[in-house]
């Protein structure tokens, strides 16, 4: 892994699964999503760990 991967930040956009339909709004409220999207930031080197824990 290079220093570039540690210093580069990437945005990740998460949405509730569409199969939730009715519960989708509740999930969005629980995670304080804006317009049904949760935007989180991670550095590139830790991106897989970030996605694993979400």
N, C-alpha and C positions, 0 to 999 in steps of 0.2 A: 504494500500500500504506500502511496506517495504522500508527501506533505500536502499536495494539492487536494487530495480526498478529505483530509482533515480540516482544511481551511475553507472548502467550498460548501456553502449552505444550499440546501434544496428544499422546496416546498412540497408538502404532501397534502392532497385534498381527499378527505374521507367523507363518505355519504352513507346513510343507513341502507341496508339491503332492501331493494324494491319489494321483496316478498313480504315485508312487514306491513305494508299498506296502512292499516289503522294505527299501529304502534310506531310508525315512522316519525310522526310528530312528537310523540313522547320521547323517543330516543334523541331526536334533534334538540328538544328542550333540555334533557338531562346533560347533554354534552355542550350546551350553550352554542349550538350551531347557528350560523347566520345563513338564511335562505337554504337550509338543509345541508350545508357544507361545513365541515370542520377543517380549518387550515392549520397545519402544524409544520414546524421547521425542524430540520435536523441537519447535521453535517453529513456529507456524503459517505464518510467512512462508517458511520453508525446507522445508516439508513435501514439495513436489514433488521437490526435489533429494534429500531423504532417501530417498524411495521409489525414485527413479531409480537411486541407488547401491546399493540393497539388491536 
